[in-house]
C-alpha cells in the first residue's frame, strides 16, 4: 500500500511571496502608516529647510565679503549637519531607537578615524587654514621647506606653483606643522642689497653715487626712507647695505636693475669693486 503524501507549506513558491509575510507587511503599514508618512514629510521638508538655511547663510557671508573658500566650506558643513539631524528625526519618528544608531555610527567613526589618522590631521589643518587665513590664494609663502605661490586651498591639501612653474601638492598638516612665512602679505617690501668697494675708495663718494641711483628709480618709495650705511669691514672690501622700500610687485625688478646700474655707475666714477683673487709667486731653486 502506497504511503499518502501530505503537502507541506512553503514560504515561497514559483517566485510568489508567502501571503503570511504580505499580511504582516500590510498590518505594519496600517499600524505605522501615519508615522511613516510623517517621517517622509519630516525628511523632505527638513531637507528643503536645510537648503534654505544654507543659501541664506551663504548670502550673508558673501555680503560681508568673507573669503570664498571659507564660505563654501562653512555652508557645506552646516548643510550636512542639518541633513544628519533631519535624518535622525525621521528615523526616530518611524519607531527606531536612534540612541543605538548613534552609538553604532560613533563606533564606526572611531574605527575609521583610527584608520585615517593622517587624513584627519590634514583635514583639521585645512579647517585651521580656512578659518584663520594665514595666507590666501595668490600669496607667496614659505612653508614645509618650500617657497611657492598658493593656487588652491583644499580641505586636505594646498596646491602651489614654484617660480619656475612646478606644481606642488602639499598636505595641510605639513604646512600647519611649522612656521609659515607669508612673503606677500603686505603691500610693500624692503629690498636688501649689498655693495662692496675697495678700502682705498672714498666712502662718502660711494654713498652719494648709491643715493643718486636710488633717487633715479621711480619705483622706490620715498617713505619709509632708504637705508644706506657701511655695514662691514670685510676681508677685501668695505660693504654698504642698501635697503629701499618698494611695492611688492616691483621687488625683483628693482633688485635686478640696481645690480646692473650700480656696477655701471661705479665703473664710470672710477670706483673699484673688489673680488677674490690670489697672487702666485714662483721661485726658481738652483741645484
Backbone torsions as a table, in degrees:
resi	resn	phi	psi	omega
1	UNK	NA	129.2	-177.0
2	UNK	-76.5	141.4	177.9
3	UNK	-72.7	143.3	179.4
4	UNK	-82.4	128.7	179.8
5	UNK	-85.8	124.9	179.9
6	UNK	-99.3	120.8	-179.7
7	UNK	-66.1	141.1	178.5
8	UNK	-110.6	154.4	179.8
9	UNK	-78.0	138.8	174.2
10	UNK	-118.1	150.0	-178.4
11	UNK	-77.6	-20.0	-178.8
12	UNK	-151.6	131.1	-178.7
13	UNK	-136.5	126.1	178.1
14	UNK	53.0	37.2	176.8
15	UNK	78.6	4.4	-179.5
16	UNK	-95.7	128.1	-179.1
17	UNK	-69.3	140.6	179.8
18	UNK	-57.7	129.0	179.5
19	UNK	-55.3	-25.0	-179.9
20	UNK	-61.8	-43.8	-179.0
21	UNK	-69.9	-36.9	176.6
22	UNK	-61.5	-41.5	-180.0
23	UNK	-64.7	-40.7	178.6
24	UNK	-64.9	-40.3	179.3
25	UNK	-64.2	-41.5	179.0
26	UNK	-64.1	-42.2	178.9
27	UNK	-61.8	-39.8	-179.2
28	UNK	-67.0	-39.9	179.0
29	UNK	-65.4	-37.7	178.9
30	UNK	-65.9	-41.6	-177.2
31	UNK	-74.3	-32.9	-173.5
32	UNK	-118.9	10.5	-177.4
33	UNK	-57.9	-42.4	-179.3
34	UNK	-62.7	-44.4	179.2
35	UNK	-65.3	-37.8	179.0
36	UNK	-64.5	-43.7	178.0
37	UNK	-62.8	-41.3	178.9
38	UNK	-63.8	-39.0	179.6
39	UNK	-64.5	-41.6	178.3
40	UNK	-62.9	-43.4	178.9
41	UNK	-63.8	-42.2	178.8
42	UNK	-59.3	-43.2	-177.2
43	UNK	-65.3	-51.4	-173.7
44	UNK	-72.5	-39.3	177.0
45	UNK	-67.4	-41.1	178.3
46	UNK	-63.1	-39.3	177.7
47	UNK	-62.8	-41.9	178.2
48	UNK	-64.1	-43.2	178.7
49	UNK	-63.2	-39.4	178.9
50	UNK	-61.0	-41.3	177.9
51	UNK	-64.5	-41.8	179.0
52	UNK	-61.8	-44.9	179.2
53	UNK	-63.0	-43.9	179.3
54	UNK	-59.8	-46.9	-178.7
55	UNK	-65.3	-35.1	179.7
56	UNK	-68.3	-45.3	178.4
57	UNK	-63.5	-40.6	178.1
58	UNK	-61.2	-43.1	179.3
59	UNK	-63.2	-42.8	179.8
60	UNK	-64.9	-41.7	-180.0
61	UNK	-66.8	-37.4	178.5
62	UNK	-68.1	-35.7	176.3
63	UNK	-65.4	-32.2	177.3
64	UNK	-80.8	1.5	179.5
65	UNK	59.6	40.1	174.8
66	UNK	-72.7	147.2	-179.3
67	UNK	-53.2	138.7	-175.6
68	UNK	-60.1	-38.0	179.8
69	UNK	-63.5	-40.5	179.1
70	UNK	-68.8	-38.7	178.8
71	UNK	-60.5	-49.5	-178.8
72	UNK	-61.8	-46.6	-177.8
73	UNK	-64.3	-48.6	-175.3
74	UNK	-65.4	-43.6	-177.5
75	UNK	-69.9	-36.9	177.7
76	UNK	-67.1	-42.3	177.6
77	UNK	-62.1	-41.9	178.5
78	UNK	-61.8	-43.2	-179.0
79	UNK	-62.6	-45.8	-179.0
80	UNK	-65.9	-36.9	177.6
81	UNK	-65.2	-40.7	178.4
82	UNK	-66.4	-38.5	178.9
83	UNK	-64.0	-41.0	178.2
84	UNK	-61.8	-43.9	179.9
85	UNK	-63.6	-42.3	179.4
86	UNK	-64.5	-42.4	179.9
87	UNK	-62.5	-43.7	178.1
88	UNK	-63.1	-38.6	178.7
89	UNK	-65.5	-40.1	179.7
90	UNK	-67.0	-43.2	179.5
91	UNK	-63.1	-40.6	179.9
92	UNK	-65.7	-32.8	-179.8
93	UNK	-66.1	-32.6	178.7
94	UNK	-69.0	-28.6	179.0
95	UNK	126.4	-2.9	177.9
96	UNK	-74.3	147.2	177.4
97	UNK	-83.3	107.0	-176.7
98	UNK	-70.8	-19.4	179.1
99	UNK	-61.1	-45.0	178.5
100	UNK	-66.2	-39.4	179.7
101	UNK	-63.4	-42.9	178.8
102	UNK	-63.5	-39.5	178.7
103	UNK	-63.1	-42.5	178.7
104	UNK	-64.1	-44.6	178.8
105	UNK	-63.5	-36.9	178.2
106	UNK	-65.0	-43.3	178.4
107	UNK	-64.5	-41.9	178.2
108	UNK	-64.5	-39.8	178.3
109	UNK	-63.2	-39.0	178.3
110	UNK	-64.3	-43.1	179.9
111	UNK	-63.7	-43.8	179.0
112	UNK	-65.6	-38.4	179.7
113	UNK	-62.6	-41.4	178.3
114	UNK	-65.9	-34.5	-179.2
115	UNK	-76.3	-24.3	-176.0
116	UNK	-120.2	45.6	-178.0
117	UNK	-60.4	-42.4	-179.4
118	UNK	-62.8	-43.9	-179.8
119	UNK	-66.1	-38.4	178.5
120	UNK	-66.5	-35.8	176.6
121	UNK	-64.0	-42.2	177.1
122	UNK	-65.0	-38.7	178.8
123	UNK	-63.1	-46.7	179.3
124	UNK	-61.6	-40.7	178.7
125	UNK	-66.2	-37.3	176.8
126	UNK	-63.0	-40.1	177.1
127	UNK	-62.1	-42.8	179.2
128	UNK	-64.1	-41.0	178.7
129	UNK	-62.5	-44.2	-178.2
130	UNK	-67.8	-37.5	-177.5
131	UNK	-76.5	-46.5	-173.0
132	UNK	-95.0	-13.9	173.7
133	UNK	49.8	58.7	174.9
134	UNK	-66.1	-18.1	175.2
135	UNK	-156.7	165.0	179.5
136	UNK	-130.0	176.7	178.3
137	UNK	-65.4	130.6	-178.5
138	UNK	99.6	-13.6	178.1
139	UNK	-77.4	147.6	172.8
140	UNK	-98.9	122.4	-175.4
141	UNK	-128.6	160.1	168.3
142	UNK	-116.9	116.5	-178.1
143	UNK	-155.7	142.6	179.7
144	UNK	61.5	27.4	179.7
145	UNK	79.6	11.6	-177.1
146	UNK	-127.6	139.4	172.9
147	UNK	-111.9	119.9	-175.3
148	UNK	-162.1	170.5	178.9
149	UNK	-94.4	132.3	-178.1
150	UNK	-76.2	125.4	179.5
151	UNK	-105.9	-34.4	-177.1
152	UNK	-154.4	136.6	177.6
153	UNK	-110.9	112.2	179.6
154	UNK	-104.9	174.8	179.6
155	UNK	-70.9	-33.1	-178.2
156	UNK	-106.5	-34.6	-176.1
157	UNK	-135.4	160.4	172.7
158	UNK	-118.0	131.3	-178.5
159	UNK	-101.1	129.1	-178.2
160	UNK	-131.3	164.3	176.9
161	UNK	-128.8	131.3	179.1
162	UNK	-76.9	167.6	178.7
163	UNK	-57.5	-29.4	177.0
164	UNK	-94.1	19.9	171.0
165	UNK	66.7	40.2	169.9
166	UNK	-94.5	137.2	-179.3
167	UNK	-85.2	128.8	179.0
168	UNK	-120.5	125.7	175.2
169	UNK	-109.8	108.7	-173.6
170	UNK	-113.9	130.0	175.3
171	UNK	-59.0	140.4	-177.3
172	UNK	-62.3	-31.2	179.5
173	UNK	-65.3	-31.3	177.7
174	UNK	-68.6	-31.0	179.0
175	UNK	-76.0	-48.5	-176.1
176	UNK	-77.8	-11.1	-178.2
177	UNK	-79.9	-3.7	-179.5
178	UNK	-146.8	-168.1	-179.9
179	UNK	-71.7	142.3	177.2
180	UNK	-116.7	122.3	176.4
181	UNK	-106.4	113.0	177.9
182	UNK	-93.2	99.8	-172.3
183	UNK	-69.9	-33.1	-175.9
184	UNK	-108.9	27.7	-177.7
185	UNK	-67.1	-34.6	-177.4
186	UNK	-106.7	161.4	-175.4
187	UNK	-72.8	-25.4	-177.5
188	UNK	-120.5	154.6	177.5
189	UNK	-137.9	154.1	175.4
190	UNK	-97.5	132.5	177.9
191	UNK	-96.3	117.2	-179.5
192	UNK	-97.7	118.2	-178.3
193	UNK	-133.8	158.6	-179.4
194	UNK	-129.1	135.4	176.3
195	UNK	-123.1	122.1	179.7
196	UNK	-106.8	134.5	178.8
197	UNK	-130.0	168.4	-177.0
198	UNK	-73.0	155.7	176.9
199	UNK	-64.7	-22.6	-177.6
200	UNK	-86.3	-7.5	-177.7
201	UNK	-82.8	156.8	178.4
202	UNK	-77.5	113.3	-175.3
203	UNK	-67.3	-35.8	178.2
204	UNK	-65.1	-39.0	178.1
205	UNK	-64.0	-42.7	179.2
206	UNK	-62.7	-43.2	179.2
207	UNK	-61.1	-39.6	178.9
208	UNK	-65.5	-39.2	178.8
209	UNK	-63.5	-44.2	179.0
210	UNK	-61.1	-42.7	179.5
211	UNK	-61.1	-40.3	179.8
212	UNK	-65.9	-41.5	178.5
213	UNK	-63.8	-42.4	179.2
214	UNK	-64.6	-44.5	-177.2
215	UNK	-65.1	-26.6	-177.7
216	UNK	-79.7	-10.8	-178.9
217	UNK	-98.0	110.0	-176.9
218	UNK	-68.5	-16.5	-179.1
219	UNK	-75.5	-18.5	-178.5
220	UNK	-81.7	130.0	-176.1
221	UNK	-76.6	147.5	177.4
222	UNK	-80.1	-26.6	-179.6
223	UNK	-134.2	122.0	2.7
224	UNK	-68.6	157.5	-177.4
225	UNK	-69.1	152.8	178.6
226	UNK	-74.6	139.9	175.6
227	UNK	-99.4	121.7	175.3
228	UNK	-129.9	113.7	-174.9
229	UNK	-154.7	154.4	173.8
230	UNK	-75.7	123.9	-174.9
231	UNK	-108.9	-22.7	-172.4
232	UNK	-159.3	137.7	168.9
233	UNK	-99.1	89.5	-172.1
234	UNK	-81.5	-178.2	-176.3
235	UNK	-60.5	-41.7	-175.8
236	UNK	-127.2	7.3	-177.8
237	UNK	-154.2	160.7	169.5
238	UNK	-101.3	120.8	-172.7
239	UNK	-101.3	129.8	172.5
240	UNK	-100.0	140.1	168.0
241	UNK	-97.1	136.6	178.9
242	UNK	-125.3	117.9	-172.6
243	UNK	-132.5	80.6	175.5
244	UNK	-85.6	159.6	177.0
245	UNK	-107.1	137.3	-178.1
246	UNK	-139.1	165.2	169.2
247	UNK	-67.5	145.5	-171.5
248	UNK	-58.9	-28.5	179.4
249	UNK	-70.9	-20.2	-176.7
250	UNK	-97.6	2.7	-171.5
251	UNK	-55.2	-59.4	-173.9
252	UNK	-71.5	-32.7	176.5
253	UNK	-60.4	-46.1	178.9
254	UNK	-66.2	-42.4	-178.6
255	UNK	-59.3	-50.5	-176.5
256	UNK	-69.7	-42.1	-178.2
257	UNK	-65.6	-36.2	-179.4
258	UNK	-64.2	-41.1	-179.4
259	UNK	-57.6	-44.4	-179.1
260	UNK	-70.0	-47.0	-175.0
261	UNK	-65.8	-43.0	-178.0
262	UNK	-66.3	-35.5	177.2
263	UNK	-63.6	-45.5	180.0
264	UNK	-64.2	-40.9	-179.5
265	UNK	-68.7	-40.6	179.8
266	UNK	-66.5	-38.7	176.6
267	UNK	-63.1	-41.7	-178.8
268	UNK	-65.2	-35.7	-178.2
269	UNK	-88.3	1.9	177.5
270	UNK	77.3	21.3	178.1
271	UNK	-93.6	128.8	-177.2
272	UNK	-90.1	145.0	175.9
273	UNK	-109.6	109.1	-176.2
274	UNK	-64.2	151.2	174.1
275	UNK	-144.1	152.1	-177.4
276	UNK	-59.1	132.4	176.8
277	UNK	-147.8	160.7	-175.7
278	UNK	-136.0	130.3	176.0
279	UNK	-94.6	132.6	178.6
280	UNK	-113.8	121.2	179.7
281	UNK	-106.1	127.4	-179.2
282	UNK	-110.7	128.4	179.9
283	UNK	-116.2	134.1	177.7
284	UNK	-91.5	127.0	-178.4
285	UNK	-103.1	120.2	178.9
286	UNK	-88.0	143.2	179.8
287	UNK	-86.1	NA	NA
